[in-house]
Amino acid sequence: MSELPSKSQVLQWISDNPTLTSKRDIAKAFGIKGAARIDLKRILKELEAEGHLEKRKKTYRDPDKLPPVSVLQVSDQTPDGELLARPLEWHGEGVEPVVLLIPRASDPALGPGDRILGRLQEVKGEAHHYEARLIRRIGTNPRKVLGVFKKTAEGGRILPIDKGDGKEWLVAPSATGGAKDGELVEAEQAGPKGRMGLPQARILDRLGDPTAPKAVSLIAIHQHGIPDDFPDDVIAEADAQKPQGLKGREDLRDLPLVTIDPADARDHDDAVWAHPDDDPKNEGGHVIWVAIADVACYVTSGSALDAEARKRGNSSYFPDRVVPMLPDRLSGDLCSLHEGVPRACIAVRMQIDAHGTKIGHRFVRGLMRSAASLTYQDVQAARDGAPNDKCGPLMDEVINPLYEAFAALQEARNIRQPLDLDLPERKVVLSDEGKVTSVNFADRLDAYKLIEDMMVLANVAAAETLIAKKSPLLFRVHEEPPPEKLDTLREVAEAAGLTLAKGQVLKTSHLNQLLHGAAGTDHVEVINLATLRSMTQAYYAPSNFGHFGLALQSYAHFTSPIRRYADLIVHRALISAHGWGEDGLSKSDEERLQSTGEHISETERRSMMAERDTNDRYLAAFLSERVGEEFTGRISGIAKFGAFVRLDETGADGLIPMRALGNEYFHLDRDRGTLMGSDTGMVIGLGQRVVVRLSEAAPVTGGLGLELIRLDGKAITPAGPDTPRKGRGRGAPKGGRGGPKRKLAREKHKSDKTRRKVSRKRR
């Protein structure tokens, strides 16, 4: 159509096509091109001035009518149980129209306050003006509950497992989902409050036996108070976000940046690339690019997203699920560096010399496009000579240059001497039903170390840049071990025939000498564990006290803003320091840096405890079918109530209670971390090899009960339930002093303790 449409034709098009109402859509519909667009713009302006149209952003519509598809909010319920809704997009001057919801049998239950996207049809001669069919519920996140289902004649009730939630939930017969009495269930609120003011629920998932593996992580999430449901305004804010364009950013889309993650990674927030430095002044050097998802452009200070992210502090990871810091629209989509998709990023270009020392860096705010999403295993196999179809084409330009830069970083790392602990990470593998199928120990592939070293270098660059620009930030602080913990570590080392230097300023190189001395011996695990236990807890703070474990003077977390709030603060600080935009560090952010650091340090510890408890429960469930079997392991801890053992096969920790250590009383030596038998003088200490029998496995608590069978290859006489305990322990005659062996052991214990006290006074 070459002629300009009349005003009535334009209005009719907008009425018939409510989703195609931008000026571009209208021009395309009527075949308007070139200079004629100016005349179309004039017509639309006139219709707007006459009140026939309302312009919203770049679209036009009749302000006195609702479009066929509209956002509604459930407002009321009639005495007959029918739901009424108000249109949230009404901008007319007349009376706001009333919308009646016409539900289908498959629709979820709705209640006042719910927001939906509905398909509308105008009606005449009724008390309401429109009827609506549900398309989907939007911007809502119904309240959820985890609890035990109790069947009743009227459907059932849910007893929440949360200690602070004593109110039961009502479940209608049609909303039980087939749940059986006593099952653990996950449910969501299904409508307004019912009888006695109790909320109504619809069961979403049957988790079966509350002690079953599938329920484990949910229980830990609730017990530790980890928020796992996003508020409605947070979901709505995330859903409204759009992908970032190139404006105000450096175009990095031609760089072959790749993500390298575990095979089961849930997000991709960092990408890397390296190449030889062509600067003649840096012969043999390398350029390393690290690009990190730009979360700050979506999660701005003071927003609902920001408040929720700060509240959570970090994401929490479990074998069967993740509780993210950000909604999936961001964490799994807009802020995830998916292969082949343009994504906003903050990147750092770092120059290192031939020996791995960083000699320069600069940060940019850019737009990147990942060349490939790779896994550690695939990259390592490619480097070892077996590239798959995805890695093969990337060998020369991407993978080999990364490993060459990594070799230089390793040289610098060996000089710096960060703490070199050797503690294999255990990984619980689940079936689709949530049952533990195996417990594996992850290999420390060079591909993993490569990414780790490059992330550390980028974090250092972020801290140095912000210090130089005198910008506030949150440092990652790790202080050196306190003297009393070092004394304990020295005694453990001495018991293993090793030494830890003293009388000088402690450096990580001293600890590494101890760790390397234990390598290849029977004491390797206990020395690594004892060294780890001597460390202080790392935390976040606006003051820089260095990072002892990494042997770095300045360190900040920059590389994971999807899952750590501290990194988001650092990103905002970089934005403000470089003048990249208005979404940088706010005055409010700066004023509460101290409290933010304290809060997210606590949420980090909370997640660690929940993750540990979950793994313990999964392992207890896994081993519950093997009660009565014998296992090998090492003594990993000593307490007044018994000895802890780490099992070789799974890495699980179990307790040998005092009553199961043997048929005698045991003295606890807190200083040395040992237990000494009152009659035999037998000493039980860290690192000793044991054979134990699994006597109990409790999935609900994650506890494992063990009985000692052999200690360092020697059989132990078990203390049966009817065997009286000798000495002054429980069951001994009052005033009993024991035999000559017990007296000898007591004197040896007293002599050793006195000798240690004298030794410490002489230091």
PERA-V117464 format. One record per helix or strand of 2 or more residues. SS is the DSSP state (a for helix, b for strand). FROM is the first residue (numbers start at 1). TO is the last residue. If there is no record, write none. Layout:
# PERA-V117464
{{SS | FROM | TO} {SS | FROM | TO}}
This chain:
# PERA-V117464
{{a | 7 | 16} {a | 23 | 29} {a | 36 | 49} {b | 54 | 56} {b | 59 | 61} {b | 69 | 77} {b | 83 | 87} {b | 98 | 101} {b | 115 | 122} {b | 130 | 137} {b | 144 | 152} {b | 155 | 160} {b | 169 | 171} {a | 173 | 175} {b | 184 | 191} {a | 195 | 197} {b | 200 | 208} {a | 213 | 223} {a | 232 | 239} {b | 250 | 251} {b | 258 | 261} {b | 270 | 276} {a | 280 | 282} {b | 286 | 293} {a | 304 | 312} {b | 316 | 318} {b | 321 | 323} {a | 328 | 334} {b | 342 | 352} {b | 358 | 370} {b | 372 | 375} {a | 376 | 383} {a | 389 | 392} {a | 395 | 416} {b | 426 | 430} {b | 436 | 441} {a | 446 | 468} {b | 475 | 478} {a | 483 | 495} {a | 508 | 518} {a | 524 | 534} {b | 539 | 541} {a | 565 | 578} {a | 587 | 591} {a | 593 | 626} {b | 630 | 639} {b | 642 | 647} {b | 653 | 657} {a | 658 | 660} {b | 666 | 669} {b | 674 | 677} {b | 683 | 685} {b | 689 | 698} {b | 703 | 711} {b | 714 | 715} {a | 740 | 762}}
